[in-house]
């Protein structure tokens, strides 16, 4: 099984890249985010997931192991195949995806081509209990810190920021950051005020 490729970028397509490794060209399917880092003639490394089917071997490439881990997790969900997982990872990086799941932000997921409200709801419902335990790349930073404000207070602060017009994922991230700074006992109004400061940065 191929787990990593390091070589020169030979060519780039709409959803794939060919990496020349010592004269052998490997075609690798990638998300738009990963493809944006590929430039013909440059040396690049890709973390790879190998899928073996009856009639073919398909390689999926990722900029880092966090993106690869999310790909594995997303493809365990019914109705989410490899192409849809790549589509999601093309619009949300691992940190953003962790925040979207933790905040139950279905709208953020529907930004990906092919993800409708039903699929987005299924992804959130199946992964919401797992997201707190994830350590995918730097994504663990999106989980609330122990000893911070309680969940109801944080939920109220997030709701208030959403009502002010902020997206649920960004509001959630701002409140989590504010909660870390303020610590135990922070009230809703403090979290909102500090959350707004986080969002303005």
Helices and strands as residue ranges (DSSP letters): E 4-12, E 16-21, E 24-30, H 32-35, E 43-52, E 57-62, H 65-74, H 82-91, H 94-102, H 106-109, H 117-127, G 131-133, G 139-142, H 151-163, H 168-182, H 188-200
